[in-house]
Amino acid sequence: MIPISDNLFISTRKKPIIIYWLLVINILLFVWELKLEISGELGLFIYNWGLIPAKIYDAIAN
């Protein structure tokens, strides 16, 4: 189980700045991916940056 909160030792409440930044980065990447899909470049992006397990396995095996 992942603890949602732990107030036993923490008396002050801080804002989760890192979580907010991760959310903003993920939202921006999602919007960028939608933009790539609209322009028709998403397939090329996935082809260039996607991970193909068979190619990695062949590279390790040989």
N, C-alpha and C positions, 0 to 999 in steps of 0.2 A: 504494500500500500504506500502511496505517496502522500506524505503529510501536507495538508492544505495550509495549516498554520501551527505555530508553536509559540505560545505566549508564556511559557514557564520561566524563561530566562531573559526575555526581551521585554523591557518596559516601555521603550519608545517605539513609535510606529513610523517606518520609513517608506517612502514611495518606491515601488519596484522599477527603477529607472532602466535597468538592463532589460527587463521584460518588455517595457514600453518600446525600447529601441528595436528589440527583436521583432515585435509586432509590426512596427513601421517598416522595417526592412523587408519582412515577408509580404506585406501588403504592396509595397513598391515593386517587388519582384513579380508578384502575381499580375499587377497591372501591366508591367513590361511584357510578360508572357502573353497576355491578352492582345497587346499591341502587335506582337510578333505574329500571332495567329491571324489577326485581321489583315496584315500586310503580306501574308503567305510565306513568311520566313521561319515559322515555327518548326517545320519539318527539317529544314537545313540546320537549325540550331540544335535540335535533338540529335540529329545524325552526327554532328561535329562534337558535341559535348556529352552525349549519352553514353552510358556504360553498357557494354555488351559482354556478358559473362563468358561466352564461348571464346572470345578473342583473348581475354585475360587468362583463361585456363590454358589455351594453346600456347600463349607466351611463357607461362610458367612451366608447362610440361616439356617444352622443347628447349 
